[in-house]
Amino acid sequence: MIMNGRILVVSVAALVAVLAAVRQIPAQEVGDVPNGRHIATTICVACHMVGRSEFNSPAGGAPAFARIADTPGMTSIALSAALLTSHRQMPNIILQPDERRDVIAYILSLK
């Protein structure tokens, strides 16, 4: 009986440790898709095709949002990093954090 009690204590301790670790992992932030579409169609459309079935962007090097969404492994974290990193061909457009989340949510909605 003592062995079963020790196993139970160890099991509970392991479960608590796992739950504590999971709690510290930030969830992918969710934005407002309609607002993200609005931002995309008013700002991003100058260089990118922003619709679901649009693939040829006005600026040759600017990927279409549908192609970005279809990139294997594309996540909100990857998109956030891309939007916060300077690119030679991309103008320095500064989006507020909530606007960035909304645009990311819109792009990911195109999958």
N, CA, C and O of each residue as an XYZ file, in Angstrom:
444
protein
N       0.823     -1.204      0.000
C       0.000      0.000      0.000
C       0.860      1.259      0.000
O       0.480      2.270     -0.591
N       2.022      1.204      0.662
C       2.910      2.359      0.699
C       3.413      2.675     -0.705
O       3.544      3.845     -1.065
N       3.698      1.642     -1.504
C       4.185      1.842     -2.860
C       3.127      2.554     -3.696
O       3.467      3.454     -4.465
N       1.856      2.179     -3.568
C       0.777      2.841     -4.321
C       0.643      4.290     -3.905
O       0.359      5.143     -4.747
N       0.836      4.590     -2.649
C       0.775      5.962     -2.162
C       1.897      6.812     -2.734
O       1.689      7.973     -3.085
N       3.094      6.227     -2.826
C       4.227      6.954     -3.407
C       4.002      7.206     -4.898
O       4.297      8.287     -5.408
N       3.485      6.211     -5.575
C       3.200      6.376     -7.008
C       2.175      7.488     -7.203
O       2.306      8.304     -8.116
N       1.169      7.522     -6.356
C       0.143      8.562     -6.453
C       0.753      9.940     -6.212
O       0.448     10.883     -6.942
N       1.606     10.070     -5.205
C       2.239     11.355     -4.898
C       3.110     11.801     -6.066
O       3.059     12.964     -6.465
N       3.907     10.894     -6.615
C       4.772     11.219     -7.743
C       3.926     11.602     -8.954
O       4.258     12.554     -9.660
N       2.857     10.887     -9.199
C       1.971     11.179    -10.334
C       1.332     12.554    -10.198
O       1.278     13.315    -11.164
N       0.858     12.868     -9.021
C       0.242     14.171     -8.783
C       1.283     15.279     -8.936
O       0.998     16.320     -9.528
N       2.473     15.063     -8.414
C       3.536     16.066     -8.536
C       3.890     16.291    -10.003
O       4.090     17.430    -10.424
N       3.969     15.213    -10.784
C       4.273     15.345    -12.214
C       3.162     16.094    -12.929
O       3.443     16.935    -13.782
N       1.921     15.813    -12.605
C       0.793     16.497    -13.225
C       0.810     17.987    -12.898
O       0.567     18.814    -13.777
N       1.089     18.329    -11.669
C       1.169     19.737    -11.272
C       2.288     20.438    -12.027
O       2.113     21.572    -12.474
N       3.439     19.780    -12.176
C       4.566     20.374    -12.903
C       4.202     20.619    -14.367
O       4.527     21.669    -14.922
N       3.532     19.658    -14.987
C       3.124     19.810    -16.393
C       2.121     20.947    -16.528
O       2.243     21.770    -17.435
N       1.147     21.007    -15.653
C       0.142     22.077    -15.727
C       0.778     23.445    -15.515
O       0.385     24.413    -16.165
N       1.740     23.537    -14.631
C       2.429     24.812    -14.393
C       3.210     25.227    -15.639
O       3.224     26.405    -15.998
N       3.850     24.279    -16.291
C       4.616     24.590    -17.505
C       3.692     25.023    -18.628
O       3.989     25.992    -19.327
N       2.594     24.337    -18.814
C       1.643     24.679    -19.876
C       1.046     26.059    -19.638
O       0.805     26.805    -20.587
N       0.814     26.391    -18.416
C       0.222     27.676    -18.082
C       1.139     28.840    -18.465
O       0.663     29.946    -18.724
N       2.436     28.598    -18.501
C       3.390     29.647    -18.819
C       3.584     29.831    -20.316
O       4.175     30.825    -20.737
N       3.101     28.895    -21.134
C       3.230     29.010    -22.581
C       2.144     29.958    -23.071
O       0.961     29.685    -22.867
N       2.515     31.072    -23.717
C       1.495     32.005    -24.174
C       0.694     31.430    -25.338
O       1.249     30.811    -26.246
N      -0.588     31.640    -25.296
C      -1.445     31.207    -26.399
C      -1.215     32.125    -27.584
O      -0.850     33.288    -27.411
N      -1.429     31.606    -28.794
C      -1.325     32.468    -29.961
C      -2.429     33.512    -29.844
O      -3.587     33.197    -29.572
N      -2.042     34.743    -30.056
C      -2.984     35.829    -29.901
C      -3.980     35.815    -31.051
O      -3.621     35.555    -32.200
N      -5.232     36.098    -30.725
C      -6.279     36.104    -31.725
C      -6.694     37.540    -31.970
O      -6.913     38.304    -31.030
N      -6.802     37.899    -33.231
C      -7.199     39.253    -33.584
C      -8.591     39.292    -34.177
O      -9.294     38.283    -34.230
N      -8.972     40.461    -34.617
C     -10.279     40.724    -35.211
C     -10.148     40.602    -36.728
O      -9.597     41.491    -37.379
N     -10.652     39.503    -37.292
C     -10.499     39.233    -38.722
C     -11.114     40.333    -39.591
O     -10.449     40.796    -40.518
N     -12.362     40.775    -39.334
C     -12.913     41.840    -40.185
C     -12.091     43.129    -40.140
O     -11.913     43.781    -41.169
N     -11.593     43.499    -38.972
C     -10.760     44.696    -38.897
C      -9.433     44.474    -39.614
O      -8.920     45.385    -40.263
N      -8.874     43.272    -39.503
C      -7.649     42.945    -40.222
C      -7.842     43.039    -41.724
O      -6.959     43.510    -42.440
N      -9.000     42.589    -42.205
C      -9.303     42.704    -43.641
C      -9.401     44.178    -44.035
O      -8.924     44.578    -45.097
N     -10.020     44.976    -43.174
C     -10.140     46.415    -43.446
C      -8.750     47.060    -43.544
O      -8.491     47.835    -44.465
N      -7.880     46.751    -42.622
C      -6.523     47.298    -42.656
C      -5.806     46.833    -43.918
O      -5.136     47.620    -44.587
N      -5.950     45.560    -44.234
C      -5.296     45.010    -45.422
C      -5.783     45.695    -46.696
O      -4.987     45.991    -47.588
N      -7.087     45.944    -46.781
C      -7.635     46.530    -48.008
C      -7.420     48.035    -48.088
O      -7.645     48.634    -49.139
N      -6.989     48.649    -47.000
C      -6.724     50.091    -47.054
C      -5.231     50.421    -47.048
O      -4.828     51.446    -47.596
N      -4.409     49.571    -46.438
C      -2.978     49.866    -46.338
C      -2.141     48.873    -47.161
O      -1.350     49.268    -48.017
N      -2.331     47.600    -46.886
C      -1.468     46.560    -47.462
C      -1.689     46.367    -48.958
O      -0.792     45.920    -49.673
N      -2.885     46.706    -49.426
C      -3.247     46.476    -50.822
C      -2.398     47.291    -51.800
O      -2.380     46.998    -52.995
N      -1.704     48.296    -51.306
C      -0.841     49.074    -52.192
C       0.263     48.190    -52.784
O       0.739     48.450    -53.889
N       0.664     47.159    -52.059
C       1.728     46.273    -52.545
C       1.304     44.811    -52.665
O       1.810     44.089    -53.525
N       0.384     44.372    -51.812
C      -0.005     42.962    -51.749
C      -1.408     42.748    -52.307
O      -2.262     43.631    -52.232
N      -1.628     41.570    -52.863
C      -2.998     41.134    -53.145
C      -3.483     40.560    -51.822
O      -2.822     39.712    -51.224
N      -4.618     41.017    -51.379
C      -5.036     40.661    -50.025
C      -6.248     39.739    -49.980
O      -6.635     39.290    -48.901
N      -6.855     39.448    -51.128
C      -8.031     38.589    -51.150
C      -7.685     37.114    -51.134
O      -6.540     36.725    -51.364
N      -8.682     36.308    -50.863
C      -8.519     34.853    -50.758
C      -8.044     34.230    -52.065
O      -7.233     33.305    -52.040
N      -8.525     34.710    -53.193
C      -8.177     34.078    -54.469
C      -7.324     34.985    -55.354
O      -7.274     34.798    -56.570
N      -6.665     35.950    -54.758
C      -5.806     36.869    -55.509
C      -4.346     36.470    -55.280
O      -3.903     36.330    -54.140
N      -3.601     36.288    -56.385
C      -2.236     35.782    -56.233
C      -1.161     36.652    -56.874
O       0.017     36.470    -56.566
N      -1.510     37.579    -57.744
C      -0.512     38.406    -58.417
C      -0.515     39.803    -57.819
O      -1.387     40.615    -58.130
N       0.450     40.081    -56.966
C       0.514     41.352    -56.261
C       0.974     42.483    -57.171
O       1.735     42.253    -58.111
N       0.517     43.706    -56.898
C       0.922     44.858    -57.692
C       2.432     45.116    -57.629
O       3.033     45.529    -58.621
N       3.034     44.876    -56.483
C       4.492     45.019    -56.347
C       5.073     43.618    -56.535
O       4.779     42.705    -55.764
N       5.889     43.463    -57.554
C       6.394     42.149    -57.937
C       6.923     41.283    -56.809
O       6.663     40.080    -56.800
N       7.651     41.841    -55.862
C       8.246     41.048    -54.793
C       7.360     40.849    -53.583
O       7.730     40.129    -52.656
N       6.194     41.477    -53.576
C       5.302     41.379    -52.414
C       4.417     40.142    -52.538
O       3.618     40.050    -53.470
N       4.544     39.203    -51.625
C       3.732     37.989    -51.728
C       2.249     38.275    -51.466
O       1.900     39.127    -50.649
N       1.409     37.560    -52.162
C      -0.035     37.659    -51.933
C      -0.356     37.073    -50.552
O       0.272     36.109    -50.116
N      -1.317     37.655    -49.890
C      -1.678     37.178    -48.556
C      -2.119     35.713    -48.573
O      -1.841     34.975    -47.627
N      -2.802     35.287    -49.636
C      -3.231     33.892    -49.727
C      -2.020     32.963    -49.788
O      -2.040     31.879    -49.203
N      -0.974     33.377    -50.487
C       0.250     32.562    -50.551
C       0.941     32.533    -49.187
O       1.462     31.497    -48.772
N       0.943     33.657    -48.503
C       1.538     33.693    -47.164
C       0.783     32.733    -46.247
O       1.393     31.957    -45.511
N      -0.537     32.791    -46.296
C      -1.362     31.928    -45.446
C      -1.125     30.450    -45.742
O      -1.168     29.616    -44.837
N      -0.873     30.125    -47.017
C      -0.678     28.735    -47.421
C       0.742     28.225    -47.189
O       1.018     27.053    -47.446
N       1.638     29.067    -46.714
C       3.010     28.645    -46.449
C       2.998     27.600    -45.335
O       2.446     27.847    -44.264
N       3.603     26.435    -45.579
C       3.623     25.402    -44.534
C       4.257     25.930    -43.246
O       5.309     26.569    -43.271
N       3.602     25.652    -42.135
C       4.108     26.057    -40.829
C       3.847     27.509    -40.464
O       4.331     27.984    -39.437
N       3.083     28.227    -41.295
C       2.821     29.642    -41.004
C       1.965     29.755    -39.749
O       0.920     29.116    -39.631
N       2.430     30.581    -38.813
C       1.729     30.794    -37.547
C       1.644     32.287    -37.262
O       2.260     33.102    -37.949
N       0.885     32.625    -36.255
C       0.796     34.029    -35.866
C       2.149     34.530    -35.352
O       2.484     35.700    -35.532
N       2.915     33.661    -34.723
C       4.233     34.059    -34.230
C       5.160     34.380    -35.403
O       5.872     35.383    -35.379
N       5.148     33.531    -36.422
C       5.993     33.767    -37.601
C       5.582     35.052    -38.310
O       6.439     35.827    -38.733
N       4.283     35.281    -38.444
C       3.811     36.501    -39.105
C       4.171     37.739    -38.294
O       4.558     38.762    -38.860
N       4.048     37.654    -36.993
C       4.396     38.790    -36.145
C       5.873     39.127    -36.297
O       6.239     40.298    -36.401
N       6.714     38.111    -36.309
C       8.148     38.343    -36.492
C       8.414     38.980    -37.853
O       9.236     39.889    -37.964
N       7.728     38.510    -38.877
C       7.918     39.069    -40.222
C       7.474     40.526    -40.279
O       8.127     41.351    -40.918
N       6.378     40.841    -39.619
C       5.875     42.222    -39.650
C       6.739     43.172    -38.819
O       6.723     44.382    -39.046
N       7.475     42.642    -37.880
C       8.323     43.483    -37.030
C       9.753     43.589    -37.549
O      10.570     44.314    -36.983
N      10.054     42.868    -38.623
C      11.394     42.856    -39.187
C      11.436     43.723    -40.439
O      10.541     43.647    -41.280
N      12.465     44.539    -40.561
C      12.604     45.382    -41.751
C      12.913     44.528    -42.974
O      13.639     43.537    -42.890
N      12.353     44.925    -44.104
C      12.616     44.285    -45.388
C      13.026     45.370    -46.375
O      12.491     46.478    -46.336
N      13.956     45.064    -47.245
C      14.406     46.064    -48.211
C      13.261     46.555    -49.081
O      13.172     47.749    -49.367
N      12.391     45.659    -49.502
C      11.327     46.039    -50.428
C      10.047     46.485    -49.729
O       9.140     47.003    -50.380
N       9.961     46.294    -48.424
C       8.730     46.628    -47.718
C       8.855     48.004    -47.066
O       9.829     48.279    -46.366
N       7.860     48.868    -47.301
C       7.906     50.178    -46.645
C       7.808     50.018    -45.129
O       7.298     49.010    -44.640
N       8.285     50.989    -44.405
C       8.284     50.934    -42.952
C       6.916     51.360    -42.415
O       6.751     52.463    -41.893
N       5.954     50.473    -42.554
C       4.599     50.737    -42.057
C       4.537     50.250    -40.619
O       4.828     49.089    -40.331
N       4.159     51.140    -39.727
C       4.094     50.789    -38.311
C       2.643     50.553    -37.924
O       1.812     51.460    -37.962
N       2.367     49.327    -37.556
C       1.033     48.967    -37.081
C       1.064     48.888    -35.555
O       2.043     48.426    -34.968
N       0.008     49.333    -34.936
C      -0.135     49.181    -33.500
C      -0.296     47.685    -33.200
O      -0.728     46.934    -34.075
N       0.039     47.239    -31.988
C      -0.052     45.807    -31.676
C      -1.419     45.196    -31.988
O      -1.486     44.082    -32.507
N      -2.506     45.903    -31.682
C      -3.829     45.346    -31.975
C      -4.080     45.290    -33.484
O      -4.722     44.355    -33.962
N      -3.594     46.256    -34.229
C      -3.729     46.232    -35.689
C      -2.924     45.072    -36.274
O      -3.387     44.381    -37.181
N      -1.727     44.867    -35.753
C      -0.894     43.765    -36.213
C      -1.581     42.424    -35.944
O      -1.593     41.549    -36.810
N      -2.150     42.261    -34.752
C      -2.885     41.024    -34.432
C      -4.050     40.832    -35.392
O      -4.324     39.714    -35.827
N      -4.740     41.930    -35.725
C      -5.896     41.832    -36.620
C      -5.473     41.435    -38.032
O      -6.115     40.589    -38.654
N      -4.405     42.036    -38.541
C      -3.919     41.687    -39.877
C      -3.457     40.230    -39.895
O      -3.726     39.503    -40.851
N      -2.776     39.816    -38.860
C      -2.319     38.419    -38.772
C      -3.513     37.477    -38.748
O      -3.515     36.458    -39.440
N      -4.527     37.809    -37.959
C      -5.731     36.964    -37.904
C      -6.385     36.882    -39.276
O      -6.849     35.817    -39.684
N      -6.424     38.014    -39.993
C      -7.005     38.014    -41.340
C      -6.189     37.127    -42.276
O      -6.752     36.297    -42.990
N      -4.879     37.293    -42.277
C      -4.041     36.473    -43.166
C      -4.244     34.992    -42.878
O      -4.415     34.200    -43.804
N      -4.228     34.611    -41.604
C      -4.401     33.204    -41.246
C      -5.801     32.699    -41.581
O      -5.989     31.498    -41.772
N      -6.777     33.585    -41.654
C      -8.139     33.174    -42.015
C      -8.235     32.783    -43.484
O      -9.222     32.176    -43.900
N      -7.215     33.125    -44.274
C      -7.225     32.807    -45.694
C      -6.789     31.373    -45.988
O      -6.827     30.938    -47.139
N      -6.379     30.643    -44.963
C      -5.939     29.238    -45.178
C      -7.071     28.403    -45.710
O      -6.896     27.209    -45.951
